[in-house]
């Protein structure tokens, strides 16, 4: 299997059958070889730098009913909240003082935040902090909406595709959501000029090796600037409450594959990784990741943005999250960088 890893390292691609063999026949020894190669590629492109992003979870209202998500519309047990524009700007102020130069605005698909409201928020952040990048993660919108946000100053957009297989997508989402539209949104975002992020859950219900390979092939086709990969973790108030979590081991392996496939990709070690393993985020960085996203949301709402059970860091102040993360990264020989940390091929 090492020859397949070497092939991926040099050519940045494998056939469907080769990816399938590599995933199916992986061993701890093969995984460590993959991670070694992934670190080499990451260091060649980014050195030992790990980019830090400030996450602001500004609303947990959502119009959708995805079967895996704790803030799904049907979850009547969720305590809903929305931050005001002033709240969001206060989070940015705290983050800027702590050295953050990228703010990630994340929410459910909450149409209370109209295009007009979002444009005003984006412009306010960019006017007050012109040295900062704004990343949005607010779901599926129209081309016109995405264009308006971009024109207002948004730099990046994260939209996980969750699975690239149509049948699998239908098993994770209600009928009104379609993979076709999800993919169209991602290509629209690229066309407009965003730095675009996609991604998927590892170990989601009904996932197979074949669907994982389809995820890799779709990522290769899309050529995103960012890829978010985290383990599926069930939430107790969803239809998937009793499904098994994804594993740290397979999640790390997929991170390593994506790093070799797209050498310049920005790839976070997610909070979900830290939730299933106390050293999950460190292991994610060592497997090829190069971004961490401490939480800037007010502590009062942290435990309300609960996409899955047992999410970590819900009680930490922003400064605690920021400096804890720095110490963790320094502990594995990495340097936390507070610059915007753009994708290497982007000038914006």
Buried (B, 14 or more C-beta within 10 A) or exposed (E): BEEBBEBBBEEEBBEEEBBBBBBEEBEEEBBEBBBEBBBBBBEEBBEBBBBBBBBBBBBBBBBBBBBBBBBBBBBEEBEBBBBEBEBBBBBBEBBBEBBBBBBBBBBBBBBEBEBEEBBEBBBBBBEEBEEBBBBBBBBBBEBEBBBBBBEBBBBBBBBBBBBBBEEBBBEBBEEEBBBEEBBEBBEBBBEBBBBBBBBBBBBBBBBEBEBBBBBBBBBBEBEBBBBBBBBBBBBBBBBBEEBEBBBBBBBBBBBBBBBBBBBBBBBBBBBBBBBBBEBBBBBBBBBBBBBBBBBBBBBEBBEBBBBBBEBBBBEBEBBBBBBEBBEBBEEBEBEBBBEBBBBEEBEE
